[in-house]
């Protein structure tokens, strides 16, 4: 599947509906404003919102990113991003930049059933099948932008695995990896064969930057 990012939206040759369920509308939002599409669990000393301090390396229409900062005196909290139920083959993509030794977890799930969980801890990015079962994906260079793409090529009620792609967007830190047949953590037998939420959990004292977060329907690969 060939894809490209243009004008802050993800366009792909195999998009069925053409719908980006999490948009780039914050490119035109005021710096410092919160995201309209999230629920956040932080106290007043922490910050989550639109930033021009850093953004991923795209040629145009990419002036703003999204910064998540947790104060050092707060416990770990999270942001929820909810979107319409997705049951078919789909692609989830996002860009991120993390400060040194920042820890965050990126969960894709339905209601409260986790299906895919990525963890960055001590600058190592892993797929976390369970708390004791991790598969290392990449060593991450702090303050460098990366793009992660997760593809599920069958409807969720038939899917048993997914593919994850990690690449650097910084030419000084070239990296590319694609791992197929990563196993779903909890989708079988959950009775919830859909995805409708993303949760981003961060730990205190560091900043996480996000950009170009999209969820797209794609053609099922037979």
Secondary structure, DSSP 8 states (H G I E B T S, - for coil): --EEEETTEEEETTEEEEEESS--GGGGS-TT---TTEEEE--TTSEEEEESS-----SSS---EEEEE--TTS--EEEEEEEEEE-SSEEEEEEEEE-TT--EEEEEEETTEEEEEEEEETTEEEEEEETTEEEEEEE--TT--EEEEEEE-S-TTT--EEEEEEEES-GGG--EEEEEEEE-SS-TTSS---EEEEEEEE-TTSEEEEEEEEEEEE----
